[in-house]
Every structure is written in structure tokens, then in C-alpha cells.
Amino acid sequence: MTEFPKVLMIIGGVLLIIGIFMQFIGKLPGDIVFKKGNTTIFFPIVTCIVISIVLSLVFSFFGRFK
């Protein structure tokens, strides 16, 4: 039971870092934006790829300690 608070703090820290990271990379080159009239459609393709790579590295790092 003593591991649970540590896991929660790690998850919170990771979410904080991801939140800060998202503030700066919200619109990377390669993200697709369609604007027509009052409608805007945003497809964050490159942002999703970057997030996927970062999360894969984080989970791979934490998976090594198991």
C-alpha cells in the first residue's frame, strides 16, 4: 500500500509535464487546419505523433523498473 501514493505522484507529475508540453506544441507544422466560414476543423496529426513517441518512451522507462 505504500507504493500507491508514489505512483499517484508520478502520474500527476507526468500529467503536469504533458500539460506544460501541450501549451507549447498545440500547433506544430504538419497539423491540418480547415477554415471555412464560421467552421474550423483541426487535425493535430503531428502533435499526436509527438505525444505518442513521448508516452512510449515514458512507459518504456517505467516498464524497466518492474
Phi and psi in degrees as a GROMACS rama.xvg file:
@    title "Ramachandran Plot"
@    xaxis  label "Phi"
@    yaxis  label "Psi"
@TYPE xy
-75.9928  -14.0726  THR-2
-79.7847  -26.531  GLU-3
-59.5018  -46.296  PHE-4
-62.4429  -35.34  PRO-5
-65.628  -42.0074  LYS-6
-63.9211  -42.2153  VAL-7
-62.0627  -40.4185  LEU-8
-66.8343  -39.24  MET-9
-65.4889  -45.7772  ILE-10
-61.6568  -42.3112  ILE-11
-61.9857  -42.0816  GLY-12
-63.8186  -41.6428  GLY-13
-64.4342  -43.4437  VAL-14
-63.9475  -36.7017  LEU-15
-63.7111  -45.5289  LEU-16
-63.625  -42.0465  ILE-17
-63.4994  -40.7147  ILE-18
-61.7445  -44.0097  GLY-19
-65.188  -41.3856  ILE-20
-60.9031  -41.1869  PHE-21
-68.0988  -26.8076  MET-22
-63.7213  -31.3934  GLN-23
-95.715  -23.8527  PHE-24
-112.831  23.216  ILE-25
-59.2033  -28.5007  GLY-26
-136.115  82.8332  LYS-27
-84.7641  157.262  LEU-28
-61.3016  132.495  PRO-29
108.025  -17.478  GLY-30
-74.0427  137.266  ASP-31
-98.6455  129.805  ILE-32
-127.809  124.228  VAL-33
-109.699  125.398  PHE-34
-123.589  124.791  LYS-35
-146.686  109.742  LYS-36
66.5828  -126.259  GLY-37
-90.5034  3.08556  ASN-38
-106.377  132.722  THR-39
-128.353  127.197  THR-40
-117.665  128.109  ILE-41
-121.67  122.025  PHE-42
-113.243  101.275  PHE-43
-83.3776  66.5196  PRO-44
-65.1847  -51.956  ILE-45
-66.5902  -38.0257  VAL-46
-61.3754  -41.9984  THR-47
-64.6759  -38.0375  CYS-48
-65.3541  -43.1285  ILE-49
-63.3302  -44.2456  VAL-50
-62.7466  -40.7919  ILE-51
-61.7577  -42.8434  SER-52
-64.9827  -44.7447  ILE-53
-63.0943  -45.7943  VAL-54
-65.1035  -37.4097  LEU-55
-61.6141  -41.6252  SER-56
-66.4008  -41.1707  LEU-57
-64.2886  -48.6266  VAL-58
-67.7853  -33.2894  PHE-59
-66.4771  -39.8579  SER-60
-63.6755  -47.099  PHE-61
-73.1029  -25.4279  PHE-62
-70.0405  -22.6  GLY-63
-72.4354  -22.1413  ARG-64
-85.7064  -5.93443  PHE-65
